[in-house]
């Protein structure tokens, strides 16, 4: 089984299509039918499934939405697996279901394996699944910016190693050069930043911050500011408890109570319990009186200490405004400053060595680019020969193909630009591929290039939409054989009006439309061999099918 294959596509309420299901197999499948029956509509639907731009015009009249769904099988395709993994898909099997819904209000919904995705993601995955080419193809082959990547596809494992080595050398040079350029541009700013960081680090370090000061300092200041109130309260409390000159002090009264209860305790257990509790209270109050005396003896107003506390709080408040709302934030900021300062001073000390590193990296990059360029030029020679052979098989033996190299700035892809050039007739001169004439020549040119590249690409589902327009006779037969050759490397779906192309296909579907009550509907069916003979004969002779046309059609099909 192939690495990648479109197994089935389902289209519902899309343009004039009410509902169709198309199963596909490996090899070459052809779509035929009358003009306007809906052949190209199927290709349009497939394009939307792969991430093309949607429009409410695609929704079948009288319905709410159009639905397109495709089932793909893939195996041994590491690039596609890598993309799906990067996009967050988990538990990936060897089947992939793409679904697109276009609503009548213009809204569009995309899904991959039931997971809703945006259009960019759908398009990114779709690029690995199907390659669609039309008569006026303007996609990858005609876009010069893709030519370098296409050339690299011809490389083997050794080329990939050479390219990877160049990329590594380029990234190292780019990073070192960026550091050096940044430093040179901001030399003064660089020095100023170091001075600022040093000042901040010294200022915070000099403060010798203790995290608990946020609570202790305000509490101590509050106590010193209220020293008289505290002393008065303690004195009053002590006198109320135990005043030797006052016979009715609390402790004296409790002492009398304890003595009287103890005297009668033998007469009743209740009296004994009361005596015990009173004794506990007495000793507790006595201890409290002793502690109050101790607090009074140690209570001292120190105006110098209060001034120091005020200064400390003011200093910490200033630091909070600069570096953080709390002392913890200031300490954290100090750690960040020290780290940045270490990095900057380290870089400052390495200035001379960085210049030397840039020179060495530049030399290594130049050497790697020369090796890469030599290998690419070798690949180009092989590609030129391959495509010339393909063109010759398409009766363009006088045409010439060339890979044009042009020096450019260093990038991750190298320091040379690549563009494909073509000369269709001797003496006309080479022209960029994108500027070649349209029509039969362009169709053959595209098929020649596609035939060369299809053997190396992971995308094995390829769609050709009437690429054989404008040709006939032996050229048409050559195109048919070329499309069939491409299909041997994978899977091809083609729309064609040429009997030679239709006859060589492995499978043929016929698209037809019918109208009733101002409603037009397209349907599709797989043709039997007899039906294929009849259809090919119509292509050869028109609606008036003769025995000779039928015989010729059968011969084409058998061959």
C-alpha positions, 0 to 999 in steps of 0.5 A: 500500500502507498505511503499516502492515499485518498480513500474516499471523498463525500460531498453534500449540498455543494453547488449543484451537487446534492450528495455524492460519495467517490471511493478511490483506489491507487493508480489513475482515476478519470472523471468525465462528463458533459461540460457543466455537469460538475467535474470541476466542482468536485475539484473545487470541493477538494480544494476547499477540503484542503484549506481553500478560501470558502464562499457562501456561493458554494452552498446549494440553493435552499440548504443551510450548509455545504459539507465536504469530507475526505478520508485519507490513509497514510503510512511511513510519512514522517513529515506529515506525522511531525506536522500533526504532532506539532499541531497537537494531535494525539493518538494518530492512527494511519487514517486521517479524516478532513471535514469542511462545512460552509454555511449559507451565512459565510461561516466556515468550520474545519475539522481534522479527525473530529477536532476543530481547527482553524483554516491555517491548520487545515491548509498546513495539513492539506499541503501534505495530502493532495497536489492539485494542478490545473491548466493555468497552474500557478502554484508550486511549480510556477512559483520561483520561491519554491524552486530551491526546495524542489531542487533539494528534494532530489538530494540523497542522505549525503546531501541532507547531511551537507545541508544540515551542516550548513544550517548549523554553521549559519545559525551559529554565525547569525547568533554570534553576529547578532550579539556583536552587532547589538553590543556595538550599536549599544556600547554606551547604553551597555555601559550605562546599564552596568552602572545602573545595575551596580548602583542598585545592587550596592544600594540594596546590599547596603540596606542589609534588609531583614524581611521581618523588619516590615512587622517589627519596626512599626510595632517598636515605633508604636510602643516608643511613641506610647511609652507614657500611656503604657507606663500609666496603665501598668502602674494603675494595674499594679496598684489595683492588684497589690498596693501594700499601703492599700488594705483593700487591694485585690490581692489582699482581698483574695488572700482574705477570701482564700484564708476564710474558705480554707478555715471552713474547708473541713466541713464540706467538700464544696468549701474545699473546692472553693478554697482551692480555686481561690488559691489558684486565682491568688497565685495567678494574680500574684504572678501577674503583679510580679510581671507588671513590676518587671515590665515597669522596671524595664520600661524606658523611653529612648528618643535616640532609638525612636529616631533611628527607627524613624530613619530606618522606616523612611529608608526602607520606604524609599527602597520599596518605591524603587524596587517593590511594594514589599521587602521580599520584592526588594530582595527578589529584585536584588537577585535579578540585578545580580544575575543580569550584572553577572551576564553583562560584565561577563559579556563585557569581558568577552568582547575581544573573544566575541569578535574572534568567534564571529570571524571563525564562524564566518569562515566556517559558514563560507566553507560550508556554503561552497560545499552545499553550492557544489552539491546543488549544482550537481543536483541541478545537472541531474534534474536538467537531464531528467526533465529534458528526457521527460520533455522529449517523451512529450514530443518537446525534444527541442525544448531545453530546461535549465536551473539558474543560480544567482548569488545572494545573501546568506540565509538558512537556505544558502547563499544562492537563489534558484529559479527554473528556466525553459527554452521551448525552441532553439534560439529563443533563449531561456525564460523563467518558468513562470513566464512560459506560454500557456496552453499545450506547451505549459501543460506538457512542461508541467507534466514533465516537471511533475513526473520528475518530482512525483517520484520523490515527493511524499504527496502521492495523491495528485489531481490534474484538472484538464491539463491536456487542453489544447493538444491532440494526436500523438501529443495527447497520447504522450500526455496520457502515458505521462499521467499514467506514469505518474500514477504508477508512483501513487494516485492520480485523479484527472479530468479530461476530454481526451479519449487517449487520457480517458482510455489509459485510466484504471478507473472511470467515473462519469458525472452527469446533471439532471434538471427538474422543477428549476432544480439542477443536480449532479450525480456520479457513477462508476462506469463498466467496461462497456460504458467506458467504450461507449463514452470514449466512442462519443469523444471520438465521433460525437453523439452519432456513435458509429461501429468504427468509433466503438471499435476504435474506443475498445482498441484504445481501452484494451491498449 
